[in-house]
Amino acid sequence: MSMSRRLRRAAALAAGLVLMIGLAAGPAGADTWPTRPITILVAFNAGGSVDRMARGLAPYLSAELGKPVTVVNRPGAGGQAGTTWFLAQPDDGHTLMISPATPYLATNILITGAKYTLDDFAFVNAQWIDYAFLAVPKDRPYRSLKDLVDAIRANPGKVSTGVTFGSAGHVSTLVLLEALGLPHDAVRIVTFDGGGPLRTALAGGHVDFSIQQAEGADTIKDFVRPLAVLLDERTPDWDAPPINEALAPYGVTVPIVSGSVRALVAPAGFKAKHPQSFQKLVDAYRKVLQNQEFQAWLRSNAIDGAWHGPERTTEIIRANFDVLRKYRHLLKD
């Protein structure tokens, strides 16, 4: 065999070996992400339910992916400021977001003129789906929803309520007033930028009542009195009747507006451009939720740890979006 023929054969063998190694390694980039630390954006103040969920998840996701995972807070405009910043980052999967996708993304899109749509997000998993309740500080004299409503009617504009703008609690408050034939200014609405400050205000008696997330409010359970839960049936978590049972004396009912759907979110471009890496994120997150140590931490902090996956999560968020679209006129009044 000539020298040139031996060289050609050696080159062919080397090329084949390179190809085999490449095939064994999988598609380009599939195993390289993440290549640097990951940031999880929370578009609300520290201390709220979304912030607690993010900070609990971060170390476990970091251990699973082999890179540091840090949480940053960028509050403002009911989540719109931080969400806009999130979408301005490279869509390479190194910036993720934990968002109360219902109702805040919907509110930003439908009410406050956000420049994004639901199509800009790839929903990974709705880990924590909450319901709302109506509660008052324990030092208030109201023992029933009727007591509260009668006080509002007798003192227009004097009774205060706390809301985070565009939340399920905010929408539910306006729906309740409308059903009772009361104008929106029948109560004094105080707006808070995040669930943490709102819960603190309610527990401290700085507002007279609030409709807010029930599970997220577990930390203030000793300081508030629930008057109704926004459910169709009672729950062992709070000693209060369903909202429409509590409204029976007035002969009215209200639709149940879904509570917060807290989900891990990636940019849509990350899923579209890097599907293998997106799947790696999905698999890692699911494995974290199978970690018994993490589940124990979630239970001790009254945080849900459910797995729905990307498809079902997207269905849930889009269905809630349609409900909030139906009632968006209340927030525009």
Buried (B, 14 or more C-beta within 10 A) or exposed (E): EEEEEEEEEEEEEEEEEEEEEEEEEEEEEBEEBBEEEBBBBBBBBBBBBBBBBBBBBBBBBBBBBEBEBEBBBBBBBBBBBBBBBBBEBEBBBBBBBBBBBBBBBBBBBBBBEBEBEBEBBBBBBBBBBBBBBBBBBEEBEBEBBBBBBBBBEEEEEEBBBBBBBBBBBBBBBBBBBBBBEBEEEBBBBBEBBBBBBBBBBBBEBBBBBBBBBBBBBBBBBEBBBBBBBBBEEEBEBBEBBBBBBBBEEBEEEBBBBBBBBBBBBBBBBBBEBBEBBBEBBBEBBBBBBEBEEBBEBBEEBBBBBEBBBBEEBBEBBBEBBEBBEEBBEBBEE
